[in-house]
């Protein structure tokens, strides 16, 4: 009981120092505070001041497998975003995870990597592994096979502002087509 209460008090203090304006204590102990807060207790104030998306991102993944003779077989692109949309569509109470996990993982990846896809910090490596794990888990669940590498492609499509059937006739032209490097995965798909 005492241990639980002490852990709760420490948690509240560390999260408070994370969200409070910069001060002497939060500056001095920022590595400790950040180690506790990221990635599980990160604060996101967009709930109170939403920033509507101006782009729809379509995240696709493909896998590669090295056969016993040394040749590499590359699989077709698999639409991870379509899996999320189908999990949410027609659900009266859709899962928060199905709605946001992949999107937030991509946002975290972009925030930590920039445009060159090079991880320069521990957080960047963590976000890269997190994104790769999500993709590998979803592809493995869909295909059921084993693979050695995974690659992601992200298409940024403009949000369609014209409602109605005429808007659905023309496919949107991608604003961005970003191809990430191949990432090694373990035999269990992670």
Z-matrix of the N, CA and C atoms (Angstrom, degrees):
N
C 1 1.456
C 2 1.525 1 110.81
N 3 1.321 2 115.92 1 -46.82
C 4 1.461 3 121.01 2 -179.82
C 5 1.531 4 110.08 3 -65.88
N 6 1.331 5 117.27 4 -39.45
C 7 1.458 6 121.71 5 179.15
C 8 1.532 7 110.78 6 -64.02
N 9 1.310 8 116.33 7 -41.86
C 10 1.470 9 121.31 8 177.86
C 11 1.526 10 110.48 9 -63.29
N 12 1.305 11 117.42 10 -44.34
C 13 1.463 12 121.73 11 179.12
C 14 1.527 13 110.55 12 -64.10
N 15 1.322 14 117.39 13 -42.18
C 16 1.474 15 121.18 14 179.37
C 17 1.529 16 110.57 15 -64.71
N 18 1.327 17 117.13 16 -42.63
C 19 1.468 18 120.53 17 178.18
C 20 1.524 19 110.74 18 -63.12
N 21 1.325 20 117.08 19 -39.38
C 22 1.470 21 120.67 20 178.42
C 23 1.524 22 111.63 21 -64.25
N 24 1.321 23 116.65 22 -42.44
C 25 1.469 24 120.80 23 179.73
C 26 1.530 25 110.26 24 -64.87
N 27 1.330 26 116.98 25 -44.78
C 28 1.471 27 120.49 26 178.30
C 29 1.525 28 110.17 27 -61.77
N 30 1.326 29 117.53 28 -42.81
C 31 1.461 30 121.66 29 179.01
C 32 1.533 31 110.94 30 -59.68
N 33 1.311 32 117.54 31 -48.58
C 34 1.469 33 121.37 32 -179.41
C 35 1.528 34 110.51 33 -61.45
N 36 1.307 35 117.41 34 -42.23
C 37 1.467 36 120.51 35 179.89
C 38 1.527 37 110.87 36 -64.60
N 39 1.321 38 118.01 37 -45.07
C 40 1.466 39 120.68 38 -179.14
C 41 1.525 40 112.15 39 -66.16
N 42 1.318 41 117.43 40 -41.16
C 43 1.472 42 119.88 41 177.88
C 44 1.528 43 110.04 42 -67.91
N 45 1.321 44 117.29 43 -39.17
C 46 1.462 45 119.93 44 176.57
C 47 1.529 46 110.86 45 -60.23
N 48 1.320 47 117.03 46 -45.65
C 49 1.469 48 120.09 47 179.35
C 50 1.525 49 111.75 48 -64.42
N 51 1.325 50 116.07 49 -28.80
C 52 1.466 51 119.99 50 178.14
C 53 1.531 52 111.92 51 -70.88
N 54 1.319 53 117.23 52 -41.94
C 55 1.473 54 120.40 53 -175.40
C 56 1.527 55 112.85 54 -90.38
N 57 1.310 56 117.14 55 -17.31
C 58 1.471 57 120.31 56 -179.39
C 59 1.532 58 110.11 57 -72.40
N 60 1.318 59 116.74 58 157.25
C 61 1.474 60 119.11 59 174.83
C 62 1.531 61 110.31 60 -57.35
N 63 1.319 62 115.69 61 151.46
C 64 1.462 63 120.79 62 -177.78
C 65 1.529 64 110.44 63 -55.89
N 66 1.328 65 115.64 64 134.27
C 67 1.458 66 121.47 65 178.27
C 68 1.524 67 108.16 66 -144.24
N 69 1.307 68 117.12 67 -179.66
C 70 1.467 69 121.63 68 -175.70
C 71 1.524 70 111.19 69 -59.82
N 72 1.322 71 117.05 70 -44.79
C 73 1.465 72 121.18 71 -177.32
C 74 1.521 73 110.73 72 -68.05
N 75 1.332 74 117.29 73 -47.48
C 76 1.465 75 119.27 74 -177.33
C 77 1.530 76 111.72 75 -66.88
N 78 1.330 77 118.02 76 -31.81
C 79 1.467 78 120.73 77 177.13
C 80 1.530 79 110.78 78 -70.13
N 81 1.312 80 115.80 79 -42.84
C 82 1.471 81 120.03 80 -176.92
C 83 1.529 82 111.37 81 -67.58
N 84 1.323 83 116.76 82 -40.19
C 85 1.461 84 120.75 83 -175.34
C 86 1.527 85 112.86 84 -105.32
N 87 1.325 86 118.29 85 22.00
C 88 1.473 87 120.19 86 -176.94
C 89 1.530 88 113.62 87 -58.74
N 90 1.346 89 121.31 88 -37.98
C 91 1.474 90 118.20 89 177.12
C 92 1.533 91 112.13 90 -61.88
N 93 1.316 92 116.99 91 -41.82
C 94 1.462 93 120.98 92 178.54
C 95 1.534 94 110.56 93 -65.97
N 96 1.318 95 116.73 94 -44.90
C 97 1.469 96 121.36 95 -179.59
C 98 1.522 97 110.18 96 -61.99
N 99 1.337 98 116.57 97 -47.67
C 100 1.471 99 120.25 98 -179.21
C 101 1.518 100 112.04 99 -64.96
N 102 1.330 101 117.49 100 -36.10
C 103 1.463 102 120.10 101 177.70
C 104 1.528 103 111.26 102 -63.32
N 105 1.322 104 116.65 103 -33.33
C 106 1.467 105 120.50 104 178.66
C 107 1.527 106 111.61 105 -78.29
N 108 1.325 107 117.23 106 -41.65
C 109 1.464 108 121.48 107 -172.68
C 110 1.526 109 112.13 108 -76.61
N 111 1.344 110 117.79 109 -44.90
C 112 1.466 111 120.16 110 -176.35
C 113 1.508 112 110.19 111 -87.08
N 114 1.319 113 121.16 112 139.51
C 115 1.448 114 128.01 113 -1.79
C 116 1.525 115 113.76 114 -97.81
N 117 1.335 116 118.00 115 -2.24
C 118 1.464 117 119.86 116 -169.32
C 119 1.517 118 115.75 117 -83.48
N 120 1.312 119 118.99 118 -29.96
C 121 1.460 120 121.02 119 -173.67
C 122 1.525 121 112.98 120 -116.03
N 123 1.328 122 116.82 121 21.77
C 124 1.456 123 121.28 122 -178.20
C 125 1.530 124 110.23 123 -60.83
N 126 1.315 125 115.86 124 138.22
C 127 1.461 126 121.30 125 -178.97
C 128 1.524 127 110.02 126 -92.76
N 129 1.294 128 116.77 127 137.44
C 130 1.457 129 122.04 128 179.34
C 131 1.519 130 107.11 129 -133.70
N 132 1.313 131 116.45 130 111.80
C 133 1.454 132 121.25 131 -174.84
C 134 1.522 133 112.68 132 -87.40
N 135 1.317 134 118.78 133 6.57
C 136 1.461 135 120.40 134 -179.55
C 137 1.520 136 112.83 135 -65.69
N 138 1.299 137 117.56 136 -16.33
C 139 1.459 138 120.71 137 175.40
C 140 1.524 139 109.98 138 -61.46
N 141 1.328 140 116.86 139 -36.62
C 142 1.452 141 121.37 140 -176.91
C 143 1.522 142 112.78 141 -92.84
N 144 1.320 143 117.84 142 -23.69
C 145 1.459 144 121.99 143 178.78
C 146 1.523 145 107.96 144 -138.80
N 147 1.319 146 116.55 145 75.79
C 148 1.462 147 119.11 146 -173.45
C 149 1.524 148 112.35 147 -64.02
N 150 1.306 149 113.56 148 145.76
C 151 1.456 150 122.19 149 176.80
C 152 1.528 151 105.47 150 -114.96
N 153 1.330 152 117.85 151 96.80
C 154 1.462 153 119.21 152 -174.15
C 155 1.531 154 111.40 153 -62.60
N 156 1.289 155 114.90 154 143.86
C 157 1.456 156 121.41 155 -179.61
C 158 1.525 157 109.74 156 -70.25
N 159 1.316 158 116.28 157 135.80
C 160 1.464 159 120.55 158 175.45
C 161 1.518 160 110.17 159 -103.08
N 162 1.343 161 115.70 160 -6.94
C 163 1.454 162 120.98 161 178.70
C 164 1.521 163 109.33 162 -132.71
N 165 1.310 164 115.40 163 144.74
C 166 1.455 165 121.11 164 170.04
C 167 1.511 166 106.73 165 -99.51
N 168 1.309 167 116.52 166 127.16
C 169 1.455 168 119.67 167 179.83
C 170 1.515 169 109.41 168 -102.69
N 171 1.304 170 114.56 169 129.87
C 172 1.459 171 121.57 170 176.71
C 173 1.525 172 106.69 171 -108.89
N 174 1.324 173 116.11 172 117.56
C 175 1.463 174 121.14 173 -176.97
C 176 1.526 175 108.38 174 -106.58
N 177 1.314 176 114.76 175 121.57
C 178 1.459 177 121.84 176 -179.32
C 179 1.524 178 109.22 177 -116.45
N 180 1.318 179 116.37 178 153.46
C 181 1.463 180 120.82 179 179.20
C 182 1.516 181 108.84 180 -136.07
N 183 1.315 182 114.52 181 148.03
C 184 1.462 183 120.18 182 171.19
C 185 1.516 184 107.67 183 -138.07
N 186 1.305 185 115.15 184 155.99
C 187 1.448 186 120.70 185 -176.20
C 188 1.521 187 110.27 186 -118.66
N 189 1.315 188 115.16 187 161.38
C 190 1.454 189 121.64 188 174.69
C 191 1.522 190 108.07 189 -134.02
N 192 1.311 191 114.49 190 143.66
C 193 1.460 192 120.98 191 -179.42
C 194 1.522 193 108.20 192 -130.93
N 195 1.317 194 116.21 193 132.33
C 196 1.462 195 121.03 194 176.39
C 197 1.525 196 108.02 195 -92.41
N 198 1.324 197 116.22 196 119.60
C 199 1.460 198 120.00 197 -178.66
C 200 1.529 199 110.17 198 -81.23
N 201 1.320 200 116.44 199 173.53
C 202 1.465 201 121.14 200 -176.43
C 203 1.524 202 112.55 201 -64.54
N 204 1.328 203 118.09 202 -25.50
C 205 1.468 204 120.16 203 178.47
C 206 1.534 205 112.54 204 -85.80
N 207 1.342 206 117.45 205 2.06
C 208 1.462 207 121.36 206 176.67
C 209 1.510 208 115.03 207 93.50
N 210 1.329 209 116.97 208 -6.79
C 211 1.469 210 118.84 209 178.68
C 212 1.523 211 109.88 210 -78.45
N 213 1.309 212 115.11 211 151.68
C 214 1.464 213 120.98 212 -177.95
C 215 1.526 214 108.89 213 -109.20
N 216 1.330 215 115.62 214 124.99
C 217 1.456 216 120.87 215 176.00
C 218 1.520 217 108.45 216 -105.08
N 219 1.329 218 115.54 217 124.23
C 220 1.463 219 122.05 218 179.73
C 221 1.519 220 108.01 219 -102.26
N 222 1.333 221 116.07 220 129.50
C 223 1.453 222 121.37 221 -179.61
C 224 1.520 223 111.84 222 -83.20
N 225 1.319 224 115.88 223 172.18
C 226 1.473 225 119.85 224 178.82
C 227 1.528 226 110.95 225 -75.23
N 228 1.317 227 116.05 226 164.75
C 229 1.461 228 121.34 227 177.18
C 230 1.517 229 109.13 228 -69.42
N 231 1.313 230 115.56 229 138.71
C 232 1.472 231 123.09 230 177.96
C 233 1.517 232 107.72 231 -120.27
N 234 1.317 233 117.35 232 127.59
C 235 1.466 234 123.18 233 -174.82
C 236 1.531 235 110.39 234 -83.98
N 237 1.335 236 115.99 235 101.12
C 238 1.463 237 121.07 236 179.26
C 239 1.526 238 111.48 237 -70.02
N 240 1.325 239 116.93 238 -34.67
C 241 1.460 240 121.18 239 -179.96
C 242 1.528 241 110.70 240 -64.51
N 243 1.330 242 117.28 241 -38.03
C 244 1.461 243 120.65 242 178.70
C 245 1.529 244 111.11 243 -63.06
N 246 1.329 245 116.97 244 -33.70
C 247 1.468 246 120.68 245 176.80
C 248 1.524 247 109.57 246 -63.90
N 249 1.346 248 116.82 247 -43.99
C 250 1.463 249 120.55 248 177.91
C 251 1.520 250 111.51 249 -62.56
N 252 1.321 251 116.69 250 -45.06
C 253 1.467 252 120.63 251 -178.39
C 254 1.521 253 110.31 252 -62.71
N 255 1.339 254 117.34 253 -43.12
C 256 1.468 255 119.27 254 -179.76
C 257 1.524 256 111.85 255 -67.22
N 258 1.340 257 117.70 256 -27.92
C 259 1.464 258 120.61 257 178.22
C 260 1.524 259 111.63 258 -73.94
N 261 1.319 260 117.08 259 -21.26
C 262 1.460 261 121.57 260 -176.38
C 263 1.529 262 111.82 261 -100.30
N 264 1.332 263 116.12 262 -36.56
C 265 1.465 264 120.79 263 -176.35
C 266 1.527 265 111.53 264 -59.21
N 267 1.303 266 115.33 265 137.89
C 268 1.469 267 123.84 266 176.99
C 269 1.529 268 113.07 267 62.10
N 270 1.319 269 117.63 268 21.25
C 271 1.452 270 121.69 269 176.13
C 272 1.527 271 108.31 270 -104.17
N 273 1.315 272 118.42 271 122.35
C 274 1.462 273 118.52 272 179.36
C 275 1.531 274 112.66 273 -66.39
N 276 1.325 275 116.96 274 -30.17
C 277 1.462 276 121.76 275 178.46
C 278 1.531 277 108.35 276 -131.74
N 279 1.329 278 116.37 277 76.36
C 280 1.470 279 118.52 278 -176.37
C 281 1.523 280 111.96 279 -68.00
N 282 1.300 281 114.84 280 151.70
C 283 1.455 282 121.72 281 -179.71
C 284 1.521 283 110.62 282 -69.39
N 285 1.323 284 116.02 283 133.67
C 286 1.464 285 121.54 284 175.71
C 287 1.531 286 109.61 285 -61.57
N 288 1.318 287 116.59 286 -36.38
C 289 1.451 288 121.36 287 178.94
C 290 1.519 289 110.58 288 -64.04
N 291 1.330 290 117.23 289 -45.68
C 292 1.465 291 120.60 290 -179.84
C 293 1.529 292 111.17 291 -63.37
N 294 1.303 293 116.53 292 -32.06
C 295 1.460 294 119.97 293 -178.51
C 296 1.522 295 112.83 294 -78.05
N 297 1.307 296 118.10 295 -32.85
C 298 1.457 297 119.55 296 -165.69
C 299 1.523 298 117.28 297 -124.74
N 300 1.301 299 120.44 298 -16.87
C 301 1.460 300 120.55 299 -172.35
C 302 1.533 301 112.74 300 -58.50
N 303 1.307 302 116.93 301 -53.11
C 304 1.462 303 120.61 302 -177.70
C 305 1.531 304 111.10 303 -67.02
N 306 1.313 305 116.62 304 -42.32
C 307 1.470 306 120.79 305 -179.48
C 308 1.526 307 110.82 306 -63.15
N 309 1.321 308 117.01 307 -44.96
C 310 1.468 309 120.49 308 179.84
C 311 1.532 310 111.50 309 -68.72
N 312 1.327 311 117.01 310 -35.55
C 313 1.462 312 119.64 311 176.75
C 314 1.530 313 110.08 312 -63.51
N 315 1.332 314 116.57 313 -41.16
C 316 1.464 315 119.79 314 177.79
C 317 1.531 316 110.74 315 -65.44
N 318 1.319 317 117.47 316 -43.82
C 319 1.465 318 120.71 317 178.56
C 320 1.526 319 110.70 318 -59.98
N 321 1.324 320 116.96 319 -43.56
C 322 1.459 321 120.93 320 177.91
C 323 1.519 322 111.92 321 -63.53
N 324 1.329 323 116.18 322 -38.21
C 325 1.464 324 120.34 323 178.30
C 326 1.531 325 110.47 324 -64.03
N 327 1.311 326 117.10 325 -47.06
C 328 1.471 327 121.20 326 -179.60
C 329 1.528 328 110.51 327 -64.03
N 330 1.323 329 116.86 328 -41.76
C 331 1.466 330 120.68 329 179.89
C 332 1.531 331 111.99 330 -61.43
N 333 1.322 332 117.56 331 -33.89
C 334 1.458 333 120.16 332 -175.56
C 335 1.526 334 113.71 333 -96.47
N 336 1.332 335 118.61 334 -18.26
C 337 1.459 336 121.20 335 -175.91
C 338 1.529 337 113.89 336 -108.68
N 339 1.317 338 117.53 337 -23.62
C 340 1.459 339 118.59 338 -174.62
C 341 1.513 340 110.38 339 69.78
N 342 1.311 341 116.59 340 -146.97
C 343 1.460 342 120.14 341 -175.61
C 344 1.512 343 115.00 342 -97.40
N 345 1.337 344 118.79 343 -5.52
C 346 1.458 345 119.13 344 -174.53
C 347 1.532 346 114.15 345 -101.67
N 348 1.314 347 118.84 346 -0.29
C 349 1.463 348 124.39 347 176.60
C 350 1.533 349 113.59 348 58.13
N 351 1.324 350 116.71 349 30.79
C 352 1.462 351 121.00 350 175.99
C 353 1.529 352 108.88 351 -110.29
N 354 1.329 353 115.22 352 124.55
C 355 1.464 354 120.54 353 178.80
C 356 1.520 355 108.95 354 -82.54
N 357 1.329 356 115.79 355 120.60
C 358 1.466 357 120.37 356 -178.28
C 359 1.536 358 112.73 357 -111.25
N 360 1.312 359 117.39 358 -6.83
C 361 1.458 360 121.05 359 -179.31
C 362 1.521 361 109.68 360 -133.94
N 363 1.328 362 115.82 361 166.86
C 364 1.464 363 120.72 362 176.37
C 365 1.529 364 110.75 363 -62.64
N 366 1.320 365 116.05 364 -39.06
C 367 1.467 366 120.21 365 178.79
C 368 1.527 367 110.46 366 -63.00
N 369 1.328 368 117.38 367 -40.17
C 370 1.464 369 120.95 368 178.59
C 371 1.527 370 110.55 369 -63.61
N 372 1.323 371 116.72 370 -42.12
C 373 1.471 372 119.90 371 177.21
C 374 1.524 373 110.99 372 -63.34
N 375 1.336 374 116.31 373 -40.66
C 376 1.456 375 120.74 374 178.87
C 377 1.536 376 110.74 375 -62.69
N 378 1.345 377 116.71 376 -43.94
C 379 1.467 378 119.90 377 -179.43
C 380 1.526 379 111.16 378 -67.04
N 381 1.321 380 117.08 379 -36.25
C 382 1.463 381 120.97 380 177.39
C 383 1.525 382 110.21 381 -63.86
N 384 1.323 383 116.11 382 -45.82
C 385 1.473 384 120.55 383 179.35
C 386 1.530 385 110.72 384 -65.38
N 387 1.332 386 116.79 385 -39.70
C 388 1.459 387 121.28 386 178.47
C 389 1.532 388 110.67 387 -60.74
N 390 1.327 389 116.74 388 -47.82
C 391 1.465 390 121.09 389 179.40
C 392 1.527 391 110.33 390 -63.96
N 393 1.317 392 117.27 391 -43.19
C 394 1.468 393 120.73 392 179.28
C 395 1.529 394 111.03 393 -64.14
N 396 1.326 395 117.40 394 -39.52
C 397 1.468 396 120.57 395 178.98
C 398 1.525 397 111.98 396 -64.94
N 399 1.326 398 116.95 397 -42.45
C 400 1.466 399 120.06 398 178.08
C 401 1.519 400 109.42 399 -60.28
N 402 1.330 401 116.22 400 -48.62
C 403 1.464 402 120.53 401 -179.09
C 404 1.526 403 111.26 402 -62.43
N 405 1.336 404 116.68 403 -45.70
C 406 1.467 405 120.47 404 -178.89
C 407 1.529 406 111.24 405 -62.95
N 408 1.332 407 117.53 406 -42.56
C 409 1.467 408 120.96 407 178.79
C 410 1.521 409 111.54 408 -61.49
N 411 1.320 410 116.73 409 -43.58
C 412 1.465 411 120.30 410 -177.35
C 413 1.521 412 111.98 411 -71.24
N 414 1.324 413 117.22 412 -39.41
C 415 1.464 414 119.86 413 177.77
C 416 1.521 415 109.93 414 -67.39
N 417 1.340 416 117.67 415 -43.09
C 418 1.465 417 121.26 416 179.33
C 419 1.524 418 111.12 417 -62.76
N 420 1.332 419 117.01 418 -38.94
C 421 1.467 420 120.05 419 178.45
C 422 1.529 421 111.35 420 -66.09
N 423 1.315 422 116.52 421 -32.82
C 424 1.467 423 120.59 422 -178.73
C 425 1.527 424 111.56 423 -81.74
N 426 1.336 425 117.53 424 -47.01
C 427 1.463 426 121.47 425 -174.34
C 428 1.517 427 112.82 426 -89.68
N 429 1.333 428 116.78 427 -33.40
C 430 1.450 429 120.31 428 179.82
C 431 1.520 430 114.92 429 76.74
N 432 1.327 431 118.95 430 -3.70
C 433 1.447 432 121.52 431 -178.79
C 434 1.516 433 112.46 432 -93.96
N 435 1.325 434 115.10 433 176.76
C 436 1.447 435 120.20 434 176.15
C 437 1.522 436 109.22 435 -99.83
N 438 1.311 437 115.87 436 154.66
C 439 1.455 438 120.78 437 178.71
C 440 1.513 439 108.39 438 -153.95
N 441 1.334 440 114.87 439 159.50
C 442 1.459 441 121.36 440 -175.92
C 443 1.520 442 112.77 441 -104.06
N 444 1.328 443 116.62 442 -28.67
C 445 1.456 444 121.44 443 -176.26
C 446 1.519 445 109.84 444 -136.05
N 447 1.323 446 115.20 445 154.33
C 448 1.458 447 120.91 446 174.95
C 449 1.524 448 108.30 447 -135.63
N 450 1.321 449 115.08 448 144.46
C 451 1.460 450 121.20 449 178.76
C 452 1.521 451 108.26 450 -132.96
N 453 1.320 452 116.13 451 140.17
C 454 1.456 453 121.36 452 178.92
C 455 1.520 454 110.64 453 -111.53
N 456 1.302 455 114.44 454 148.38
C 457 1.463 456 122.81 455 174.88
C 458 1.515 457 106.08 456 -131.43
N 459 1.326 458 116.09 457 131.04
C 460 1.459 459 120.60 458 -177.46
C 461 1.521 460 108.30 459 -121.16
N 462 1.332 461 114.84 460 121.19
C 463 1.458 462 121.51 461 176.46
C 464 1.514 463 107.89 462 -105.26
N 465 1.314 464 116.71 463 128.21
C 466 1.462 465 121.34 464 175.42
C 467 1.526 466 106.99 465 -101.22
N 468 1.312 467 115.27 466 116.94
C 469 1.461 468 121.64 467 -178.47
C 470 1.510 469 109.28 468 -111.79
N 471 1.339 470 118.11 469 139.44
C 472 1.463 471 118.98 470 179.25
C 473 1.524 472 110.70 471 -65.83
N 474 1.331 473 115.10 472 146.07
C 475 1.462 474 120.28 473 176.43
C 476 1.521 475 107.53 474 -68.98
N 477 1.323 476 115.72 475 129.66
C 478 1.454 477 120.74 476 -178.04
C 479 1.527 478 109.01 477 -74.64
N 480 1.324 479 116.70 478 118.84
C 481 1.461 480 120.07 479 -177.43
C 482 1.522 481 113.39 480 -98.01
N 483 1.312 482 117.68 481 -4.50
C 484 1.467 483 120.49 482 -179.75
C 485 1.519 484 109.33 483 -102.00
N 486 1.333 485 118.24 484 107.77
C 487 1.462 486 119.56 485 -179.91
C 488 1.523 487 111.44 486 -74.30
N 489 1.295 488 114.68 487 160.53
C 490 1.456 489 119.53 488 174.11
C 491 1.510 490 112.84 489 106.24
N 492 1.353 491 115.60 490 176.60
C 493 1.462 492 120.44 491 -175.58
C 494 1.524 493 113.48 492 -66.62
N 495 1.327 494 119.07 493 -30.16
C 496 1.464 495 120.84 494 -179.15
C 497 1.525 496 110.84 495 -63.52
N 498 1.312 497 116.95 496 -32.72
C 499 1.464 498 121.21 497 -179.47
C 500 1.520 499 110.92 498 -69.19
N 501 1.341 500 117.10 499 -30.58
C 502 1.457 501 120.44 500 -177.47
C 503 1.524 502 112.84 501 -79.49
N 504 1.317 503 118.39 502 -13.72
C 505 1.458 504 121.37 503 -176.56
C 506 1.517 505 112.42 504 -74.45
N 507 1.306 506 118.14 505 -36.78
C 508 1.461 507 119.93 506 -177.57
C 509 1.528 508 109.81 507 -99.69
N 510 1.323 509 116.45 508 125.74
C 511 1.471 510 118.17 509 178.79
C 512 1.522 511 109.77 510 -72.45
N 513 1.327 512 117.44 511 140.53
C 514 1.463 513 119.55 512 179.79
C 515 1.528 514 111.01 513 -68.70
N 516 1.304 515 115.61 514 144.21
C 517 1.459 516 121.75 515 177.09
C 518 1.526 517 108.46 516 -86.70
N 519 1.331 518 117.51 517 128.22
C 520 1.470 519 119.03 518 -179.27
C 521 1.525 520 111.85 519 -61.46
N 522 1.323 521 115.34 520 135.79
C 523 1.452 522 122.17 521 175.56
C 524 1.531 523 108.92 522 -82.25
N 525 1.320 524 115.64 523 -32.09
C 526 1.459 525 121.98 524 -179.03
C 527 1.518 526 108.38 525 -141.61
N 528 1.311 527 116.00 526 141.19
C 529 1.456 528 122.01 527 176.28
C 530 1.525 529 106.11 528 -133.14
N 531 1.331 530 116.25 529 96.78
C 532 1.459 531 121.26 530 -172.75
C 533 1.519 532 110.14 531 -107.13
N 534 1.306 533 116.04 532 122.08
C 535 1.451 534 122.81 533 179.25
C 536 1.522 535 108.80 534 -105.86
N 537 1.320 536 116.96 535 116.97
C 538 1.455 537 121.92 536 -178.85
C 539 1.520 538 109.73 537 -84.83
N 540 1.329 539 117.53 538 160.38
C 541 1.466 540 119.56 539 179.08
C 542 1.529 541 111.24 540 -69.86
N 543 1.319 542 115.42 541 164.74
C 544 1.457 543 120.96 542 174.93
C 545 1.521 544 108.78 543 -70.65
N 546 1.343 545 116.21 544 136.94
C 547 1.455 546 122.09 545 177.25
C 548 1.511 547 108.89 546 -116.63
N 549 1.326 548 116.04 547 135.52
C 550 1.453 549 122.06 548 177.23
C 551 1.524 550 109.41 549 -73.64
N 552 1.317 551 116.41 550 136.33
C 553 1.461 552 121.75 551 175.34
C 554 1.514 553 108.81 552 -123.95
N 555 1.327 554 116.44 553 157.59
C 556 1.459 555 120.41 554 179.55
C 557 1.513 556 109.57 555 -80.69
N 558 1.312 557 115.79 556 172.51
C 559 1.466 558 120.83 557 -176.16
C 560 1.532 559 113.42 558 -61.22
N 561 1.326 560 118.15 559 -28.34
C 562 1.464 561 118.88 560 -179.96
C 563 1.526 562 111.38 561 -84.18
N 564 1.342 563 118.68 562 8.53
C 565 1.455 564 121.75 563 175.86
C 566 1.499 565 113.93 564 91.78
N 567 1.340 566 119.41 565 7.52
C 568 1.451 567 121.40 566 -178.46
C 569 1.466 568 108.31 567 -115.86
